[in-house]
């Protein structure tokens, strides 16, 4: 049993090693890397900024269920 598990593990490890993708070196200059970091930070800041209160519709705490019940009662 242990011998069989050892063989299985050996196969799994060898397959995993063959699937490993070696990363390529970064060939950019330090200036290009710095510019890319600054651009990335600017995008992240825009994503995390709070939107003005008027840009999105107001959410009612009860949701849409309260208005749906009124419409249903009016038809009866």
C-alpha positions, 0 to 999 in steps of 0.5 A: 500500500505504501509503495503504491502511494509513493509511486502515485505521489512521485507521478503527481510531483513529476506531472506538476513539475512539467506543468510549471510555467517559468516567469519571464524576466521584467525587461522594463527600465526603472522609469517604465516600472515607476510610471506603470506603478503610478498609473496603477495607483491612479486607477485604484484610487478612482475605484475606491473613491466614494461616489457623490450621494446624487450619482446613485439612486437612493435605496429604500430600507424596505426595498421594493417589496412594500410597493409591490404589496400596494399594487397588488392590494389596489387591483383586488 
